[in-house]
Amino acid sequence: TESEIKELNLDDEYIIEKDRDNFDYIYLTQDLINLKGRKYDGKRNHIKRFKQLNFDIVELTKEKLEVIKNFQKKWCEDRLCDDDLSLKNESAAINELLNNFDNLSVFGAALFIDYNIAGYTIAAELNSDTAVVIVEKANPQIKGIYQGLNQLFAEKFLYKYKYINREQDMGNEGLRNAKMSYHPYRFVEKTVIKRK
């Protein structure tokens, strides 16, 4: 952070650069629940379409982990994860998280449409004010599903937090556009320090 950089008291041998690809996106929880104002018109339209489906969002429990693991496997196969190192590594990390779900301080939700798994999300409490969404995966063939999952999870599981940290975009343009379209309240900026 900027205050930590000042404390380091670095000399001219170092280059200090903002690492935009790793800024965390911070949202006001009530903004993601209510989606008020014209800036969220598109989101509300997607959610309205999504909510016409026969859906149910339930707490992610030990009993549902196998269903989630199978969904994650198919999600990865559909995106040819084995051919994309970034997706392959992400999937390995998600599987590690799912395999140790009971031993970690995480919680989540599973989204079913017509009684079939269609998406899931996992979060953790950063502090009493902030939850961090770690994973969010859904079937992209279903229109409005990501918007619906985001809003429903915030409404039913994250309402007690003032802020939601949806982590970084890693420089992925599509992900950045999606995160920016929710109008972040602020960023947690990251910095890289290098020797000249």
Buried (B, 14 or more C-beta within 10 A) or exposed (E): EEEEEEEEEEEEEEEEEEEEEBBBBBBBBBBBBBBEEEEBEEBBEBBEBBEEBEBEBEEBEEEBBEBBBEBBEEBBEEBEBEEEEEBBEBBEEBBEBBEEBEEBEBBBBBBBBEEEBBBBBBBBBBEEEBBBBBBBBBBEEBEBBBBBBBBBBBBEBBEEBEBBBBBBBEEEEEBBEBBEEBBBBEEBEBBEEEEE
